[in-house]
Amino acid sequence: MPSDERKKRRKKKKGSRRNADATAVVDDDEERGGATILPVDVGEAEFANSATFNADNEPLVMAAVEGDDDYNDNNYDDAILVVDANGDEAAADVDYADASHALVHGDDEEDAIPAPILEPHLDGTIGENGGGESAFQDGLAVATAVDTAAEDEYIYSAIEYDPDSKPPLHKNRRFRVYTCLAMSIVVAVAVVVAVYVTKSAKGADVTDIETLWDGDPTQSPSAPPTTDREASGIREQIEAGVLSRGVNFTDMDREDPRYLALDWILHADQLQLDSDDENLYQRYVLALMAFALDSLAWYSCGNHQKFGNVTEDFVVEECESKNMGTGQIEKHGVWLSSTEECDWFGVICSQDEVVRGVELIGNDLIGEIPPEISQLRFLQYLALNGNCLYGTIPPELGNMPSLLSLELHGNGLSGELPSELADASKLQLLNVAMQYQYQYACIRSDGRTVNTLFQMGGATEGGPQYNYGLQGAPLQQGVEKWRSMKGLHLFDNSFVGTVAEEIGQLKYLVFLRSQKNMFSGLIPYGIGQLKKCREVYFSMNDLQLDIPREIGGMEDLEDLRVNENRMTGVIPSEIYNLKKLKKLWLQDTSGCDMVNVTDPNDPTVVFEQQECKITRDVGFSGTLGTEIGNLKKLNQLLINNNPIAGTIPTEIGLCENLCEYMHNFSRHLCHRFVSFPLFVEKRISILDDNSPSYFCIHVLLYFLRSHAAHPQDQHRGLVPAGTVRAPR
């Protein structure tokens, strides 16, 4: 049976029952007076006169009392609505003074308030104690007025109950479970499809393009086929973010190390990085280093080839090398292998897999340093010393914001030291020494030999050209930019210029090694501000005049070497305040004169030229002060070939380390030095033969006077021919 018919039939039954009840009530009321007064409970009840229907679509019985607008508009005077025995409505006069349902008035008629509402009890009565009036009269419910002053109470809305109704679909528990299950299956399928498509795209090399050829071949070769990897954006990403000096891959030779590194990233590297991978840049830069510095010729962990009937590239994954510090054999990843770049030999990474250092010391690296290394933005340590590097130092290295240590010594580098390196304000160690007269040979993977003694390793047009090392003036004004510098190693190069006063602003400087260059001028007064400096090497330069007295402020100074310069003056007494001083080299001061020189190609051409030679007549003068006894840690005192005169102070006997050194080395080194023009009075006899002073002075005299000059010194022009051994 349809649901609509069941509803209609149910409503008819309810209507019949209600009509029967109403008839019974009317009959009962006729017995008591012929009319039924619909009671109004305590308080003010307000009903609208409009047609109102209940849930069964039947008209409601409405009552109006004093205060109702509709009531006043119809001029009802003290009337209430009654229902007679026939069910007809009529107005009846009621005496409200006698009625039990009266309004409660205050002192002022306008402030009338309804009587309090009394809750019905279970027995149907109304009242505080259950003994009040009945809430029902003959089965009819009484509408109770709401007290506006009472607290708000939640009243449930009356709804019609339909036994055949069903809950909404979204509230169905089974529907929700099935929906969640279906969505989970859809998501899982989507993930699997995405992974499969991604791997398929990475594994595909060449996109098949069918071309119908018609006509004669062109003179220029056709472009290589386009690969999915080449179209992935990697090429553009590297070109924009890594390549330096405005180059691009389009105009680049296919044998260029930069292009070879790109090709490896795109095709040979099994990791198959995407353009948005975080380690794309650093992996490309390291691959570029491998190609640019001929990794196949490296001593350790550079050969990725596997030899057989066919040579396979990029297949060797692991290598072993000996840790020189611990002596242990360690395993590493081979460069250009498909292992993570942080596992490659000599690569140092942080915990977040970011390259922080590259250490390839003495590993036979051959070639020019690629400027793209500067794109390792977080690199702190770069050590490529003891190899066969040639060419210039890239100025881009000065743009590395995190660089702390740069070690390139012991190679065949040439050209200007980039001034941009001064912009690396965090740099603490700069070692570019030993580029001049440093000879080391390496063999490239193609069999060619590279020698650091020559520029570009000997591969220059017109034959090998001698390498004079790095040039420039690194200690002039601007040196103060290295405010974090601790070690500055510049020796064995061709640097020129003066030493700026601003060098005293390097308050953290510990090592200053600048020997074997062509620095000129004076030792600046500002050097006395280097409180933490331990070593100052200015040997074999062209420095002049005396040692500044401010040097006494270098409290931590242990080693001072200013030998083989053109310096003069007395040894400052402040030098005896350096109680940590261990080595003092003042020997072999040279003098220079202008001499006429004949052009070897044209004997008629004569020109002037400065000629310098070591002589006893110029250099440091004066005497050794008695304060020398304060230098209790002194173990090397070299003052030969200076016009120092006077007596040897007995306080020198307090320098016990000096006596031990001279005793051990005098037999091996004394013959290399000429006799000192040092006049010694015979004061030794006044000392006890067993005293340290006697022994020290005895060894000192032996060191200074016992041997003649070495025969090779005559060829060097250090001593005149015919010098004989001086008596002991």
ABEGO torsion letter per residue (X at the ends): XBAAAAAAAAAAAAAAAAAAAAAAAAAAAAAAGGBBBBBBBBEBBBBBABBBBBAAGBBBBBBBBBGBAAAAAAGBBGBBBBBBAAGBBBBBBBBAAABABBBBBBABAAABBBBBBBBBBAAGBBEAAGABBBABBGGBBBBBBBBAABBBBBBBBBBBBBAABBBBAAABAAAAAAAAAAAAAAAAAAAAAAAAAAAAAAABABBBBBBBBBEBBBABBBBBBBBAAAAAGAAAAAAAAABBGGBBAAABBAABAAAAAAAAAAAABAAGBBAABAAAAAAAAAAAAAAAAGAAABABGABABBBBABBBBGABABBBBBBAAAGBBBBBBBBGBABBAAABBGBBBBAAGBBABBBBBGAGBBEBBBAAAAABAABABBBABGBABBEBBBAAAAABAABABBBABGBABBEBBBAAAAABAABABBBABGABGBBBBBBBAAGBBBBAABBGGGBBBGEBBBBAEBBEBAABBGAAABAABABBBABGBABBEBBBAAAAABAABABBBABGBABBEBBBAAAAABAABABBBABGBABBEBBBAAAAABAABABBBABGBABBEBBBAAAAABAABABBBABGBBBBBBBBBBBAABAABBBBBBBBBBBAABEBBEBBBAAAAABAABABBBABGBBBBEBBBAAAAABAAAAAAAAAAAAAAAAABBBBBBBBBBAAAABBAABAAAAAAAAAAAAAAABBBBAAAAAAGABBBGBBBBBX
